[in-house]
Amino acid sequence: IMKVVIIGTRMLNDYYVFKKAIKESKIKIKEVITTDGNGTPLYAEIFARKNNLPLTVFKQKLIKKKVDYKYKEMINLADTALIIKAKNYPSEQINDFIKETKNKKNFKYLIKEVKV
């Protein structure tokens, strides 16, 4: 049972696909940590609320024309991460998140690819 960062594609527009990715991950979620926004972050919020789970939403900030997603803070709060990635769509944000995970010893994440 874990505190889980749930991030990923904002192109996701099907809650069923989101829930399937959660189920297939087999992660026992006790708390959800995510960013604000549409797609995966929105569904992470909905999932937490529907399941009465504690929820932390990090608001994005624009700093020097680059969005600060607060990945370091999110990772420090979490036990693991579930990354929901759109098939055939590279994501700079997901790559940045994965790079940031390397700074927390033994932090593991799971990537689930979905069709959008």
C-alpha positions, -999 to +999 in steps of 0.1 A: +000+000+000+017+031-012+017+069-018+018+071-056+026+099-080+002+095-110+013+116-140+011+112-177-004+122-209-029+151-210-043+137-242-061+109-224-098+114-226-113+081-214-116+074-176-121+037-184-086+035-200-072+053-170-088+029-145-076-001-166-040+012-164-044+016-126-057-020-123-031-035-145-003-017-126-013-038-095-001-009-073-020-008-040-027+030-038-033+046-005-026+082-015-025+100-048+000+128-057-004+145-091-002+178-110-031+199-121-044+197-157-065+177-181-061+140-190-042+118-166-039+144-138-076+151-139-084+114-138-059+109-110-079+135-090-112+119-099-099+084-089-087+097-055-120+114-048-141+084-059-120+061-037-118+085-007-080+086-009-058+114+004-049+137-026-021+162-031-022+183-063+008+203-072+000+234-092+023+241-122+042+273-122+057+292-151+093+301-143+115+317-169+092+306-197+095+269-185+068+251-165+079+239-131+059+207-124+074+203-089+086+168-098+113+167-070+087+176-043+062+150-057+089+123-057+100+131-022+065+126-009+059+093-028+068+057-025+065+050-062+050+065-094+026+054-122+033+071-155+005+068-180+021+075-214+004+079-248+016+054-273+036+069-302+037+104-285+071+113-269+068+135-238+095+159-226+077+162-193+077+124-187+114+123-196+121+151-171+101+133-144+121+101-150+154+120-148+143+135-115+135+100-100+172+091-102+179+116-074+158+095-049+176+063-039+156+031-047+127+050-062+109+029-087+082+038-112+060+019-137+051+031-172+018+021-187+013+029-224-022+037-235-038+045-268-052+080-270 
